[in-house]
Amino acid sequence: MSNRIEPIRSVKGTRDLLPPDTSLWQRVEAEAHRIFAAYHYGEIRTPILEETALFARGVGAETDIVTKEMYTFLDHEDSLTLRPEATASVVRAYIEHSLYNLGGVQKLYYIGPMFRRERPQKGRYRQFYQIGAEVLGSQNPLVDVEVIEMLVLFLERVGIREYQLLVNSVGCSTCRPAYLEALRVALQDVKGAMCVDCQRRADTNPLRVLDCKVEADQAIIEKLPKIIDHLDPECRQHFDRVSSELQARGLVYHVTPRLVRGLDYYTRTTFEITSGALGAQNALVGGGRYDGLSEMLGGPSTPGIGFSIGQDRLILAVQAAAVLQPGNPLAAYVVWMGEPTLAPAARLVRELRAQGLTVGIDYDSMKIKKAMGIANKLQARFAIIIGEGELASGKYQVKNMATSEQTELAPELIGEFVRDKLRITN
Ligand code: AMP
């Protein structure tokens, strides 16, 4: 019997992201940085730890997230929480740093991990990643449209073609109470036939009934009053402008009356993007207006709108679309033979890497056959061979691994040669 030590595994619902997949994560993030910058958003990085009260107020004390899913602990006498989402943090930072004094609208984006204690499954994790953007300081419906336009451009750039944009309006604190009353009344007649959760929600928070995923409840939900039919004139006008401008910009959307956010400070536009490539967890992006949130968090009255993309699901969809390939292909692998060639080989490798080429080398001495086998296995585009003969002549062998064509070149010409060839064959 060996008393082998049990290895420690990652925590349930969390996972390691490994190469070559991480290269896909980097490319997706690079595209987000590029496109959001083009729309003049600046990156914000907020702490992962926040006071629990921020989420109770900023996400809503009644939500599943706050009631069941947060990682909360006492740090001495302070209750702290690992952020389950970032909008509340962004608005907290907006208030804390008086960003409203800078004038104009503030356009911010973030990329990072979030934590929710949900039942793990494919596309649903306890540590997951979001890429999100927020605009603070404008009520203009054209801002809603621009936010959606930027999001769609980003998705298309990373190769997502198969998706649906769902849009709705949840009205505002003026028109929603009458709708909620109509919904409550309608629910009294039908709730007996619904799931136990809906029976409870019908009394505590009727809007959340519309979120119910239970199959048997769907036909009943279809027939409930729709908030879109209860908007006041300003909210109606806002929604109509969003709709007409989405059309004008060629952005295809589906009005989805069930798409609601069950909290008072969510207002007007809500949207979601789903993707058929994702299976059961098909929600890829959630977004909407939250004109009341800044005030709820003790800041000035400031309208806001934003979205959050589930990056883990985005990567699954990117992999399904297979437009971006993972990996960091090796431009060249340097083979050296005999101790005197090691130093010049290492010098060449450093120079090529400094030029931005991805280059491999092994420092253990080995036979050429084995070294070429490694170059093959690593799928290097070129093998650069330096033996004592090459050292004496001052010209190294550069072998194109696909064609086996071999060229003799002085070391200082190799970088340009490889780059040139790669550009041609790429
Ligand atoms: P939400 O903040 O709930 O509106 O979620 C925004 C997006 O984040 C969703 O559309 C999902 O793509 C993603 N998301 C939410 N929860 C999880 C989770 N537990 N695991 C993976 N992705 C998630």
Residues whose N, C-alpha, C, O or C-beta is under 5 A from the ligand:
A	BS01	AMP	E85 R116 E118 G123 R124 Y125 F128 A283 L284 V285 G286 S308 I309 G310 D312 R313
